[in-house]
Amino acid sequence: MRRKDREISDFDEMIEVIKKCDVCRVAMQGEEYPYVVPLNFGIETDGTQVVLYFHGALEGKKYELLAKNNKVCFEMDCGHTLYTDMEQGNCTMCYESVIGFGVMEEVPEEEKLEALDILMEHYPVPAGFRYNEAVVPRTRLLRLRVKEMTGKRREK
């Protein structure tokens, strides 16, 4: 990381940033160009192991690409605030972000409900809301086992 003064090196701080984010962008190796897709996600931690969960339709480009190479990069960011220094004539963006790498795999059928529950825990749904389990057979779930990640924060 070029700007060590902005680095978030504490694991728990990176987890807190992840918890504030509502979209995770996952980059895969495309045919000619990289392929990036924004996804809703859930997070599970066990010690320093981070697992991200994603859901989607049964077929699509991301599954085709993952079948060829399931090593991915992910990025998420939050806390965007434009900061202007009128006196100096400078302008910058304040933010927090986490970027990492890992291996994506399909969640087995018998673990789908647990994975969906983890996804739902990440978002503020009304009390008592329960997703319709009839959609589960038409939903594909992915699990990203994070191998490494870094965090960055730009403050005023």
PyRosetta script that sets phi, psi and omega in degrees:
from pyrosetta import init, pose_from_sequence

init()
pose = pose_from_sequence("MRRKDREISDFDEMIEVIKKCDVCRVAMQGEEYPYVVPLNFGIETDGTQVVLYFHGALEGKKYELLAKNNKVCFEMDCGHTLYTDMEQGNCTMCYESVIGFGVMEEVPEEEKLEALDILMEHYPVPAGFRYNEAVVPRTRLLRLRVKEMTGKRREK")
pose.set_psi(1, 127.4)
pose.set_omega(1, -176.7)
pose.set_phi(2, -67.2)
pose.set_psi(2, -46.0)
pose.set_omega(2, -177.7)
pose.set_phi(3, -99.1)
pose.set_psi(3, 83.6)
pose.set_omega(3, -178.4)
pose.set_phi(4, -61.1)
pose.set_psi(4, -25.0)
pose.set_omega(4, 179.8)
pose.set_phi(5, -70.0)
pose.set_psi(5, -13.7)
pose.set_omega(5, 179.4)
pose.set_phi(6, -106.6)
pose.set_psi(6, -3.7)
pose.set_omega(6, -175.9)
pose.set_phi(7, -68.6)
pose.set_psi(7, 138.2)
pose.set_omega(7, 169.9)
pose.set_phi(8, -103.8)
pose.set_psi(8, 107.1)
pose.set_omega(8, -177.0)
pose.set_phi(9, -101.6)
pose.set_psi(9, -16.9)
pose.set_omega(9, -179.4)
pose.set_phi(10, -75.8)
pose.set_psi(10, 125.2)
pose.set_omega(10, -177.6)
pose.set_phi(11, -55.7)
pose.set_psi(11, -47.7)
pose.set_omega(11, -177.8)
pose.set_phi(12, -63.3)
pose.set_psi(12, -35.1)
pose.set_omega(12, 176.7)
pose.set_phi(13, -65.8)
pose.set_psi(13, -40.2)
pose.set_omega(13, 177.6)
pose.set_phi(14, -63.5)
pose.set_psi(14, -39.7)
pose.set_omega(14, 178.4)
pose.set_phi(15, -63.0)
pose.set_psi(15, -40.5)
pose.set_omega(15, 178.3)
pose.set_phi(16, -63.1)
pose.set_psi(16, -39.0)
pose.set_omega(16, 176.3)
pose.set_phi(17, -62.8)
pose.set_psi(17, -47.5)
pose.set_omega(17, 179.5)
pose.set_phi(18, -56.2)
pose.set_psi(18, -43.0)
pose.set_omega(18, -178.0)
pose.set_phi(19, -65.0)
pose.set_psi(19, -24.9)
pose.set_omega(19, 178.3)
pose.set_phi(20, -81.2)
pose.set_psi(20, -19.3)
pose.set_omega(20, -176.7)
pose.set_phi(21, -82.2)
pose.set_psi(21, 148.8)
pose.set_omega(21, 178.4)
pose.set_phi(22, -114.5)
pose.set_psi(22, -6.0)
pose.set_omega(22, 178.0)
pose.set_phi(23, -137.6)
pose.set_psi(23, 138.8)
pose.set_omega(23, 174.1)
pose.set_phi(24, -118.5)
pose.set_psi(24, 126.1)
pose.set_omega(24, 177.0)
pose.set_phi(25, -94.0)
pose.set_psi(25, 127.0)
pose.set_omega(25, -179.3)
pose.set_phi(26, -113.0)
pose.set_psi(26, 127.4)
pose.set_omega(26, 179.3)
pose.set_phi(27, -106.2)
pose.set_psi(27, 133.9)
pose.set_omega(27, 179.9)
pose.set_phi(28, -124.8)
pose.set_psi(28, 161.8)
pose.set_omega(28, 175.7)
pose.set_phi(29, -75.9)
pose.set_psi(29, 114.4)
pose.set_omega(29, 178.4)
pose.set_phi(30, -87.5)
pose.set_psi(30, -174.7)
pose.set_omega(30, 178.6)
pose.set_phi(31, -68.6)
pose.set_psi(31, -60.3)
pose.set_omega(31, 180.0)
pose.set_phi(32, -107.8)
pose.set_psi(32, -34.7)
pose.set_omega(32, -178.3)
pose.set_phi(33, -124.2)
pose.set_psi(33, 158.3)
pose.set_omega(33, 172.1)
pose.set_phi(34, -61.6)
pose.set_psi(34, 156.1)
pose.set_omega(34, 179.7)
pose.set_phi(35, -124.0)
pose.set_psi(35, 123.9)
pose.set_omega(35, -179.1)
pose.set_phi(36, -119.3)
pose.set_psi(36, 135.5)
pose.set_omega(36, 179.4)
pose.set_phi(37, -133.8)
pose.set_psi(37, 131.0)
pose.set_omega(37, 176.6)
pose.set_phi(38, -82.2)
pose.set_psi(38, 132.4)
pose.set_omega(38, -175.9)
pose.set_phi(39, -134.7)
pose.set_psi(39, 145.9)
pose.set_omega(39, 166.8)
pose.set_phi(40, -72.2)
pose.set_psi(40, 153.1)
pose.set_omega(40, -174.5)
pose.set_phi(41, -150.6)
pose.set_psi(41, 166.0)
pose.set_omega(41, 170.5)
pose.set_phi(42, -129.1)
pose.set_psi(42, 157.6)
pose.set_omega(42, -177.9)
pose.set_phi(43, -127.2)
pose.set_psi(43, 142.1)
pose.set_omega(43, 175.3)
pose.set_phi(44, -134.2)
pose.set_psi(44, 134.5)
pose.set_omega(44, 177.4)
pose.set_phi(45, -124.9)
pose.set_psi(45, 146.9)
pose.set_omega(45, 176.0)
pose.set_phi(46, -141.5)
pose.set_psi(46, 98.9)
pose.set_omega(46, -172.5)
pose.set_phi(47, 67.9)
pose.set_psi(47, -119.6)
pose.set_omega(47, 177.9)
pose.set_phi(48, -105.2)
pose.set_psi(48, 8.6)
pose.set_omega(48, 176.3)
pose.set_phi(49, -86.8)
pose.set_psi(49, 125.9)
pose.set_omega(49, 178.9)
pose.set_phi(50, -111.1)
pose.set_psi(50, 132.9)
pose.set_omega(50, 175.4)
pose.set_phi(51, -126.9)
pose.set_psi(51, 128.0)
pose.set_omega(51, 176.5)
pose.set_phi(52, -107.4)
pose.set_psi(52, 141.1)
pose.set_omega(52, 179.7)
pose.set_phi(53, -116.8)
pose.set_psi(53, 141.9)
pose.set_omega(53, -179.9)
pose.set_phi(54, -135.1)
pose.set_psi(54, 157.4)
pose.set_omega(54, 176.8)
pose.set_phi(55, -132.8)
pose.set_psi(55, 160.9)
pose.set_omega(55, 178.3)
pose.set_phi(56, -172.2)
pose.set_psi(56, -173.3)
pose.set_omega(56, 177.8)
pose.set_phi(57, -69.0)
pose.set_psi(57, 176.9)
pose.set_omega(57, -177.5)
pose.set_phi(58, -75.4)
pose.set_psi(58, -23.7)
pose.set_omega(58, -179.3)
pose.set_phi(59, -141.9)
pose.set_psi(59, 163.4)
pose.set_omega(59, 178.9)
pose.set_phi(60, 157.1)
pose.set_psi(60, 175.2)
pose.set_omega(60, -175.2)
pose.set_phi(61, -59.7)
pose.set_psi(61, -41.1)
pose.set_omega(61, -177.3)
pose.set_phi(62, -61.3)
pose.set_psi(62, -36.8)
pose.set_omega(62, 179.3)
pose.set_phi(63, -69.1)
pose.set_psi(63, -37.1)
pose.set_omega(63, 177.0)
pose.set_phi(64, -62.9)
pose.set_psi(64, -43.7)
pose.set_omega(64, -179.6)
pose.set_phi(65, -70.0)
pose.set_psi(65, -41.0)
pose.set_omega(65, 179.9)
pose.set_phi(66, -65.2)
pose.set_psi(66, -30.6)
pose.set_omega(66, 177.8)
pose.set_phi(67, -64.4)
pose.set_psi(67, -27.7)
pose.set_omega(67, -179.9)
pose.set_phi(68, -88.1)
pose.set_psi(68, -34.0)
pose.set_omega(68, -178.4)
pose.set_phi(69, -158.3)
pose.set_psi(69, 109.7)
pose.set_omega(69, -176.0)
pose.set_phi(70, -95.5)
pose.set_psi(70, 12.7)
pose.set_omega(70, 173.4)
pose.set_phi(71, -85.6)
pose.set_psi(71, 125.9)
pose.set_omega(71, -173.9)
pose.set_phi(72, -132.0)
pose.set_psi(72, 165.9)
pose.set_omega(72, 171.6)
pose.set_phi(73, -117.7)
pose.set_psi(73, 143.7)
pose.set_omega(73, 176.0)
pose.set_phi(74, -129.1)
pose.set_psi(74, 156.4)
pose.set_omega(74, 178.7)
pose.set_phi(75, -148.1)
pose.set_psi(75, 139.0)
pose.set_omega(75, 172.6)
pose.set_phi(76, -145.4)
pose.set_psi(76, 149.5)
pose.set_omega(76, -177.5)
pose.set_phi(77, -148.4)
pose.set_psi(77, 157.9)
pose.set_omega(77, -178.7)
pose.set_phi(78, -158.9)
pose.set_psi(78, -179.6)
pose.set_omega(78, 176.4)
pose.set_phi(79, 67.2)
pose.set_psi(79, 35.0)
pose.set_omega(79, -176.9)
pose.set_phi(80, -72.9)
pose.set_psi(80, 122.9)
pose.set_omega(80, 176.3)
pose.set_phi(81, -142.9)
pose.set_psi(81, 126.5)
pose.set_omega(81, 176.8)
pose.set_phi(82, -77.3)
pose.set_psi(82, 128.5)
pose.set_omega(82, 179.0)
pose.set_phi(83, -116.7)
pose.set_psi(83, 122.5)
pose.set_omega(83, 178.6)
pose.set_phi(84, -118.0)
pose.set_psi(84, 136.5)
pose.set_omega(84, 175.3)
pose.set_phi(85, -107.6)
pose.set_psi(85, 94.3)
pose.set_omega(85, -175.0)
pose.set_phi(86, -60.3)
pose.set_psi(86, -38.3)
pose.set_omega(86, -176.8)
pose.set_phi(87, -65.9)
pose.set_psi(87, -43.7)
pose.set_omega(87, -178.7)
pose.set_phi(88, -88.4)
pose.set_psi(88, -13.8)
pose.set_omega(88, -177.5)
pose.set_phi(89, 72.7)
pose.set_psi(89, 28.1)
pose.set_omega(89, 179.8)
pose.set_phi(90, -105.2)
pose.set_psi(90, 153.1)
pose.set_omega(90, 179.4)
pose.set_phi(91, -142.6)
pose.set_psi(91, 136.3)
pose.set_omega(91, 177.9)
pose.set_phi(92, -149.7)
pose.set_psi(92, 170.9)
pose.set_omega(92, 178.9)
pose.set_phi(93, -113.1)
pose.set_psi(93, 128.2)
pose.set_omega(93, 172.8)
pose.set_phi(94, -88.0)
pose.set_psi(94, 145.7)
pose.set_omega(94, -175.6)
pose.set_phi(95, -168.9)
pose.set_psi(95, 171.6)
pose.set_omega(95, 167.8)
pose.set_phi(96, -132.9)
pose.set_psi(96, 141.9)
pose.set_omega(96, -179.9)
pose.set_phi(97, -149.0)
pose.set_psi(97, 158.5)
pose.set_omega(97, 173.3)
pose.set_phi(98, -134.7)
pose.set_psi(98, 133.6)
pose.set_omega(98, 177.1)
pose.set_phi(99, -128.3)
pose.set_psi(99, 140.5)
pose.set_omega(99, 179.8)
pose.set_phi(100, -157.1)
pose.set_psi(100, -179.5)
pose.set_omega(100, -178.5)
pose.set_phi(101, -133.5)
pose.set_psi(101, 152.7)
pose.set_omega(101, 177.1)
pose.set_phi(102, -176.6)
pose.set_psi(102, -169.3)
pose.set_omega(102, -177.5)
pose.set_phi(103, -117.7)
pose.set_psi(103, 128.3)
pose.set_omega(103, -179.3)
pose.set_phi(104, -96.1)
pose.set_psi(104, 139.5)
pose.set_omega(104, 176.9)
pose.set_phi(105, -142.9)
pose.set_psi(105, 157.9)
pose.set_omega(105, 177.7)
pose.set_phi(106, -79.0)
pose.set_psi(106, 141.2)
pose.set_omega(106, 176.7)
pose.set_phi(107, -78.9)
pose.set_psi(107, 128.3)
pose.set_omega(107, 178.5)
pose.set_phi(108, -61.2)
pose.set_psi(108, 151.7)
pose.set_omega(108, -177.6)
pose.set_phi(109, -49.2)
pose.set_psi(109, -44.2)
pose.set_omega(109, -176.0)
pose.set_phi(110, -70.6)
pose.set_psi(110, -9.9)
pose.set_omega(110, 179.4)
pose.set_phi(111, -109.2)
pose.set_psi(111, 2.2)
pose.set_omega(111, -175.2)
pose.set_phi(112, -60.6)
pose.set_psi(112, -45.5)
pose.set_omega(112, -177.7)
pose.set_phi(113, -62.7)
pose.set_psi(113, -42.4)
pose.set_omega(113, 177.9)
pose.set_phi(114, -61.8)
pose.set_psi(114, -42.7)
pose.set_omega(114, 179.0)
pose.set_phi(115, -63.6)
pose.set_psi(115, -42.9)
pose.set_omega(115, 177.7)
pose.set_phi(116, -63.5)
pose.set_psi(116, -38.0)
pose.set_omega(116, 177.3)
pose.set_phi(117, -62.3)
pose.set_psi(117, -40.4)
pose.set_omega(117, 178.1)
pose.set_phi(118, -63.8)
pose.set_psi(118, -41.7)
pose.set_omega(118, 176.5)
pose.set_phi(119, -59.7)
pose.set_psi(119, -47.0)
pose.set_omega(119, -176.5)
pose.set_phi(120, -66.2)
pose.set_psi(120, -30.4)
pose.set_omega(120, 179.1)
pose.set_phi(121, -63.6)
pose.set_psi(121, -24.1)
pose.set_omega(121, -176.0)
pose.set_phi(122, -77.2)
pose.set_psi(122, -18.8)
pose.set_omega(122, -174.1)
pose.set_phi(123, -115.4)
pose.set_psi(123, 145.7)
pose.set_omega(123, -178.2)
pose.set_phi(124, -78.3)
pose.set_psi(124, 85.9)
pose.set_omega(124, 177.7)
pose.set_phi(125, -92.6)
pose.set_psi(125, 155.4)
pose.set_omega(125, 179.2)
pose.set_phi(126, -60.4)
pose.set_psi(126, 147.7)
pose.set_omega(126, 178.3)
pose.set_phi(127, -55.6)
pose.set_psi(127, 135.8)
pose.set_omega(127, 178.1)
pose.set_phi(128, 86.3)
pose.set_psi(128, -5.9)
pose.set_omega(128, 179.8)
pose.set_phi(129, -67.9)
pose.set_psi(129, 138.5)
pose.set_omega(129, 174.3)
pose.set_phi(130, -139.6)
pose.set_psi(130, 130.0)
pose.set_omega(130, 179.6)
pose.set_phi(131, -68.6)
pose.set_psi(131, 155.7)
pose.set_omega(131, -179.1)
pose.set_phi(132, -77.2)
pose.set_psi(132, 112.8)
pose.set_omega(132, -177.3)
pose.set_phi(133, -66.9)
pose.set_psi(133, -11.2)
pose.set_omega(133, 177.7)
pose.set_phi(134, -66.9)
pose.set_psi(134, -21.0)
pose.set_omega(134, 180.0)
pose.set_phi(135, -83.6)
pose.set_psi(135, -12.4)
pose.set_omega(135, -175.5)
pose.set_phi(136, -57.9)
pose.set_psi(136, -43.8)
pose.set_omega(136, 178.5)
pose.set_phi(137, -64.4)
pose.set_psi(137, -19.6)
pose.set_omega(137, 179.3)
pose.set_phi(138, -100.4)
pose.set_psi(138, 14.7)
pose.set_omega(138, -177.2)
pose.set_phi(139, -122.6)
pose.set_psi(139, 134.7)
pose.set_omega(139, 176.7)
pose.set_phi(140, -104.8)
pose.set_psi(140, 135.3)
pose.set_omega(140, -179.9)
pose.set_phi(141, -117.8)
pose.set_psi(141, 137.9)
pose.set_omega(141, -179.7)
pose.set_phi(142, -119.7)
pose.set_psi(142, 150.4)
pose.set_omega(142, 179.4)
pose.set_phi(143, -127.6)
pose.set_psi(143, 126.3)
pose.set_omega(143, 177.8)
pose.set_phi(144, -107.1)
pose.set_psi(144, 113.2)
pose.set_omega(144, 175.5)
pose.set_phi(145, -89.4)
pose.set_psi(145, 109.4)
pose.set_omega(145, -174.7)
pose.set_phi(146, -73.2)
pose.set_psi(146, 127.1)
pose.set_omega(146, 178.7)
pose.set_phi(147, -93.4)
pose.set_psi(147, -37.0)
pose.set_omega(147, 176.8)
pose.set_phi(148, -156.7)
pose.set_psi(148, 152.4)
pose.set_omega(148, 178.1)
pose.set_phi(149, -155.1)
pose.set_psi(149, 155.3)
pose.set_omega(149, 176.9)
pose.set_phi(150, -133.3)
pose.set_psi(150, 152.9)
pose.set_omega(150, 178.6)
pose.set_phi(151, -121.8)
pose.set_psi(151, 155.9)
pose.set_omega(151, -179.6)
pose.set_phi(152, -147.0)
pose.set_psi(152, 144.8)
pose.set_omega(152, -179.3)
pose.set_phi(153, -140.0)
pose.set_psi(153, 133.0)
pose.set_omega(153, 174.2)
pose.set_phi(154, -117.5)
pose.set_psi(154, 115.8)
pose.set_omega(154, 178.4)
pose.set_phi(155, -111.0)
pose.set_psi(155, 167.3)
pose.set_omega(155, 177.1)
pose.set_phi(156, -55.7)
pose.dump_pdb("model.pdb")
